[in-house]
Amino acid sequence: MTQMPDGAPMGTLTLVPVAQIEKALQQRRLEMIAKEEHPHAHTCVMTLIIAVQDEHDNVEVFKTVEQLAGKYPIRVITVQSTAGRGGDELLAWINAACEGEPSAPICSEEIAIQAGVDSVDRVVSAVRGLLVPYLPVFLWWRGSTPHGDFLWRGLRPMCDRIIVDSILFGDGAAALDTLRRLVGVGGKRMSVRDLNWERTAPWRAAIATCFDDREILALLPDIDRCAITYAAGGEKELPSARAMLMQGWLTSRLSRLRGHSRTAPGKSWVDVAPGRVVAITLTASLNKAAVMLVRQPSPSGIEVQAHGTDGGLLRRWRFPAHTLTQAELLDGCLETLGADPIFESALES
């Protein structure tokens, strides 16, 4: 008996022959239109391909897609090629659903394809035939480093953007090296986004807001040292890719920090995952000027103290910094087209 992909919402995905995917989607749309009180057009803004390596990861994927369904009319193609499935058979499921106000629903299409490790060429061919013409194609690679992976080699050339999570690439140095290689491979044709980079957004926003204050901005010419602390991860401590991305961003914004910034593990936090940034300190070597940011527990936030050249307290802030969900992180990677020069500068620093 053929089963649906693990984690798929029961009763939503329908098993169809690969060659009949478009016809089945059209039929599903006609069934939906018949139930709608208001007329609506069939539209789409992008194709999102999701490459899943771990079968158990399907649960997270379907939850994330459902959360985005109310914002983007998109075609989602989930592909999975696993060594545990033998032969060259391809299995496909389809679904179409609408979210939002009944008078202006946003409708998306979902296609799930499963195959054995020997069917990569057939998977790539099937995906190519399902792309929406003349619209951007995004590939969300949910796995470890893609270099050398056959599915990656087949899917990459058809994509305008690659979305990855460097937290899955290993230690900090290896993660950033993989990101640099991805940016190099893509060139101007393909942009790269990293969910782990999106996770640094609250810290980057807090630092930028501090220096919007004229009195604090006056300290900037003296700032020439930086220390970034991240939550410890256990006995075998590996560098934090997230902390290194923050280090690269600060160095790219303030070149005199190059060679004078460091990342280091701090204590283990009960409510903080290993590798997450917990403190950033910007200081001056010639006086007592300093800007210190520290993560605070419930309610989650970032507390900041700014000290003048004599060490006296100038300002205090507290910024909200809730943990971004997978859907929010992905949304940040989908919002804009083209390269992210600030992210790429952080990688080069």
C-alpha positions in Angstrom: 0.0 0.0 0.0 1.4 3.4 -1.0 1.4 5.9 1.9 1.5 9.7 1.9 4.7 11.5 2.8 5.3 11.4 6.6 3.8 14.5 8.2 1.4 15.3 5.4 -2.0 16.6 6.6 -4.4 13.6 6.3 -7.1 14.1 3.6 -5.4 16.9 1.8 -2.8 15.3 -0.5 -4.0 13.1 -3.3 -1.9 10.5 -5.0 -1.6 11.0 -8.8 0.6 9.7 -11.6 3.5 12.1 -12.3 2.4 12.6 -15.8 -1.1 13.7 -14.6 0.0 16.3 -12.0 -1.0 19.4 -14.0 -4.4 17.9 -15.0 -5.1 16.8 -11.4 -4.3 20.4 -10.2 -6.6 21.9 -12.8 -9.4 19.6 -11.6 -8.7 20.5 -8.0 -9.0 24.2 -8.9 -12.3 23.7 -10.7 -13.6 21.9 -7.6 -12.5 24.8 -5.4 -14.1 27.4 -7.7 -17.4 25.6 -7.5 -17.4 26.0 -3.7 -16.4 29.7 -3.7 -19.0 32.4 -3.2 -16.8 35.0 -4.9 -15.0 34.7 -8.2 -11.2 34.6 -8.1 -8.4 34.4 -10.6 -5.7 31.7 -10.7 -2.5 33.5 -10.1 1.1 32.7 -8.9 4.1 34.7 -7.9 6.8 32.1 -7.7 7.7 28.4 -7.6 9.2 27.2 -4.3 11.1 23.9 -4.5 11.8 22.3 -1.2 14.5 19.6 -1.1 14.0 17.3 1.9 16.8 15.0 3.0 15.3 13.5 6.2 11.9 11.9 5.9 11.0 13.0 9.5 11.6 16.6 8.3 8.3 16.5 6.3 6.3 17.5 9.4 8.2 20.8 9.8 8.0 21.5 6.0 4.2 21.1 5.8 3.7 23.2 8.9 5.9 26.0 7.5 4.2 25.9 4.1 0.8 26.2 5.7 1.8 29.3 7.6 3.0 31.0 4.4 0.0 29.9 2.4 -2.0 33.0 3.4 0.6 35.4 2.1 1.9 34.1 -1.2 0.0 32.5 -4.1 2.8 30.1 -4.9 3.4 26.6 -6.3 5.3 24.5 -3.8 7.1 21.4 -5.0 8.5 19.2 -2.3 11.1 16.6 -3.5 12.7 13.8 -1.6 15.2 11.3 -3.0 16.2 8.8 -0.4 18.5 5.8 -0.3 15.9 3.9 1.6 13.6 3.8 -1.4 14.7 1.4 -4.1 14.0 1.3 -7.8 13.3 4.2 -10.1 9.6 4.7 -9.3 8.4 8.2 -8.8 5.4 8.9 -6.5 3.5 12.2 -6.6 0.8 13.8 -4.5 -1.0 17.1 -5.1 -3.1 19.6 -3.2 -4.5 23.1 -3.7 -6.0 25.2 -1.0 -7.0 28.8 -0.4 -6.4 31.0 2.7 -7.5 34.5 3.7 -10.7 36.4 3.4 -13.4 34.7 1.3 -13.8 37.8 -0.8 -10.0 37.8 -1.7 -8.6 34.3 -1.1 -4.9 33.5 -1.7 -4.6 30.1 -3.3 -1.5 28.0 -3.5 -0.6 24.6 -5.0 1.3 21.9 -3.3 3.1 19.0 -5.1 5.1 16.3 -3.3 7.4 14.0 -5.2 9.2 11.0 -3.6 11.7 8.7 -5.3 14.7 6.4 -4.7 18.2 7.6 -4.8 18.6 6.1 -8.4 15.8 8.3 -9.7 17.4 11.7 -9.4 17.4 12.4 -13.1 13.7 11.6 -13.3 13.0 13.9 -10.3 14.8 16.8 -11.9 13.0 16.3 -15.2 9.6 16.2 -13.4 10.4 19.3 -11.5 11.6 21.2 -14.6 8.2 20.4 -16.3 6.3 21.8 -13.3 7.9 25.2 -13.1 5.6 28.2 -13.6 6.9 29.9 -16.7 8.5 33.4 -16.5 8.3 33.5 -12.7 11.2 33.3 -10.2 12.2 29.8 -8.9 13.4 29.5 -5.3 15.1 26.3 -3.9 14.9 25.8 -0.2 17.7 23.2 0.5 16.8 21.6 3.9 20.0 19.6 4.6 23.7 19.6 5.1 26.2 21.0 2.6 24.8 20.5 -0.9 28.2 20.3 -2.7 28.5 16.9 -4.3 24.8 16.0 -4.0 23.3 14.7 -7.3 19.9 16.2 -6.6 21.5 19.6 -5.9 23.4 19.4 -9.1 20.2 18.9 -11.0 18.0 21.5 -9.3 20.5 24.3 -8.9 20.7 25.5 -12.6 17.0 26.1 -12.8 16.8 28.3 -9.7 17.0 32.1 -9.2 17.6 31.8 -5.5 19.0 29.2 -3.1 17.8 29.2 0.6 19.9 27.3 3.1 20.4 27.1 6.8 24.1 27.3 7.7 23.4 25.9 11.2 23.2 22.5 9.4 26.6 22.8 7.7 28.7 21.9 10.7 31.1 24.2 12.7 31.3 27.9 12.1 34.3 27.9 9.8 32.9 25.1 7.6 29.5 26.7 7.5 30.8 30.1 6.3 33.1 28.4 3.7 30.1 26.5 2.3 28.1 29.8 2.1 31.0 31.5 0.3 31.2 28.7 -2.2 27.4 28.9 -2.8 27.6 32.6 -3.5 30.5 32.0 -5.8 28.8 29.3 -7.8 25.6 31.4 -8.2 27.3 34.6 -9.4 24.9 37.2 -10.7 22.4 34.6 -12.0 21.5 33.1 -8.6 21.3 34.7 -5.2 21.8 33.0 -1.8 19.9 33.5 1.4 20.7 31.9 4.8 18.1 31.3 7.6 20.9 31.5 10.1 21.7 35.0 8.9 18.0 36.0 9.3 18.3 34.9 12.9 20.8 37.7 13.6 18.3 40.4 12.5 17.2 41.4 16.0 20.9 42.0 17.1 21.7 43.9 13.9 18.6 46.1 14.4 19.4 46.8 18.0 23.0 47.9 17.2 21.9 50.1 14.3 19.2 51.7 16.5 21.8 52.5 19.2 23.9 54.5 16.8 20.9 56.4 15.5 21.3 58.4 18.8 23.7 61.3 18.1 25.4 61.1 21.4 26.2 57.4 20.9 27.2 58.0 17.3 29.8 60.4 18.5 31.5 57.4 20.2 31.9 55.4 17.0 35.3 56.9 15.9 36.7 55.5 19.2 35.2 52.0 18.9 37.9 49.5 17.7 37.3 46.3 19.7 34.5 43.8 19.6 33.6 40.6 21.6 30.7 38.3 20.7 29.6 35.7 23.2 27.4 32.7 22.3 25.7 30.0 24.3 28.0 27.1 25.1 27.1 23.8 23.4 28.7 21.0 25.6 32.0 19.2 26.0 33.2 19.5 22.3 32.7 23.2 21.7 32.5 24.2 18.0 32.5 27.8 16.7 29.1 29.3 16.3 28.2 30.1 12.7 25.7 32.7 13.9 28.3 34.5 16.0 30.7 34.4 13.1 28.1 35.9 10.8 27.6 38.7 13.3 31.4 39.2 13.5 31.5 39.5 9.7 28.7 42.0 9.6 30.3 44.2 12.2 33.7 44.0 10.5 32.2 44.9 7.2 30.4 47.9 8.7 33.5 49.1 10.7 36.7 48.0 9.0 39.0 48.9 12.0 37.4 46.0 13.9 39.2 43.6 11.5 41.7 41.7 13.5 40.3 43.1 16.7 37.1 41.1 17.1 36.6 37.7 18.6 33.8 35.2 19.3 33.8 32.9 22.3 31.4 30.5 24.1 29.9 31.6 27.3 27.9 29.7 29.9 25.2 27.2 29.0 21.8 28.8 29.1 18.8 26.7 30.1 16.4 28.5 27.6 18.9 29.2 24.9 20.0 26.8 22.2 23.8 26.3 21.8 25.4 28.7 19.3 22.9 31.5 19.8 24.4 35.0 20.4 23.9 36.1 24.0 26.1 39.2 24.3 28.0 41.7 22.1 30.4 44.2 23.5 31.9 47.1 21.5 34.7 49.0 23.2 37.5 51.5 22.6 41.1 50.8 23.3 42.1 54.4 24.1 39.3 55.3 26.5 36.3 53.8 28.3 33.7 54.2 25.6 31.5 51.0 25.3 28.3 49.7 23.9 27.2 46.5 25.6 24.3 44.3 24.5 23.1 41.3 26.6 20.3 38.9 25.9 17.6 38.9 28.6 15.2 36.0 29.4 11.5 36.2 29.7 10.2 38.5 28.4 12.9 37.8 25.7 14.8 40.9 24.7 18.2 42.6 24.3 19.3 45.0 27.0 21.8 47.7 26.0 24.0 50.0 28.0 26.1 52.8 26.4 29.0 54.3 28.3 30.9 57.5 27.4 34.6 58.0 27.0 34.9 58.5 30.8 33.0 55.3 31.5 29.9 57.1 32.6 26.5 55.7 31.7 24.9 57.6 28.8 21.9 55.6 27.7 19.9 52.4 28.4 17.7 50.5 26.0 15.7 47.3 25.9 14.7 45.9 22.5 12.3 43.1 21.9 13.9 40.0 20.4 11.5 37.1 20.1 12.7 33.9 18.5 11.7 33.9 14.8 9.7 30.9 13.6 10.8 28.8 10.6 8.0 30.4 8.6 9.2 33.9 9.6 12.8 33.1 8.7 11.7 31.7 5.3 9.5 34.7 4.7 12.5 37.0 5.2 14.3 35.0 2.5 11.4 35.2 0.0 10.5 38.9 0.3 13.0 40.4 -2.0 14.7 39.6 -5.3 18.3 39.9 -6.2 21.4 39.5 -4.1 21.8 40.7 -0.5 25.0 42.8 -0.6 25.1 43.2 3.2 25.0 39.4 3.8 27.6 38.9 1.1 29.9 41.6 2.6 29.6 39.8 6.0 30.8 36.6 4.4 33.8 38.3 2.8 34.9 40.0 6.0 
